[in-house]
Amino acid sequence: MERTTVFRTEGITRVYGSGPAAVQALRGVDMALHAGEMVVLLGASGSGKSTLLNILGALDSPTEGRVFFHDRDLTRASEAELTAFRRDHIGFIFQFYNLVPSLTARENVALVTEIAKRPMRPEEALERVGLGRRMDHFPAELSGGEQQRVAIARAIAKRPEVLLCDEPTGALDSRTGVTVLEALDEVNRELGTATVIITHNADIQRIAHRVIVLADGRIAETHVNATRLHPSEVSW
């Protein structure tokens, strides 16, 4: 069955600085991301994982090459168009939760639903990540894993086509990390959200449909998991 291609990159490079001090973070990356797919990006620090994720999410732009979202060339988009693209189509999840301390879980999620085109209710998003009974708690009253699940609820509440996750379990212990991975896996399965996860934990790759390994700014290896693990089977 043919899958819808959500993202396609053609020869993207990213250079920071100039002259002898220039750093080449990406070196001609060609890749595709498909609807409903979960992809794990692996690689050592400095391999280009976060740079690639930021370019997909229009938080950064390539020095050369092109990035397509469906058939739309993002490298030709204006800043206003890129802002609208991020708002309407992309959910971001980072290692640190970036919740507003003075707002409840429900209110943190509502920050997104108030500006989205076709949002879920905040309550629905929080129910999806297992926080139905914690939605009126403040971040300081929640564990690290619960705060990260609020961040996931906030990201999915606008019904994004793509979730971009940079070390979403990096600050969590194993039990809490598994809970967060279960939430991401459920969103991927039930909502069909294409999901990209950067991680330093190589075992997490076993929950993905596909694994992309970066080295020195290039894709060094790609493989498909014939059998995927459930997040509860991942070891730390």
Secondary structure, DSSP 8 states (H G I E B T S, - for coil): ----EEEEEEEEEEEES-GGG-EEEEEEEEEEEETT-EEEEE--TTSSHHHHHHHHTTSS--SEEEEEETTEEGGG--HHHHHHHHHHHEEEE-SS----TTS-HHHHHHHHHTT-SS---HHHHHHHTT-TTSTTS-GGGS-HHHHHHHHHHHHHTT--SEEEEESTTTTS-HHHHHHHHHHHHHHHHHH--EEEEE-S-GGGGGGSSEEEEEETTEEEEEEE-SS---GGG---
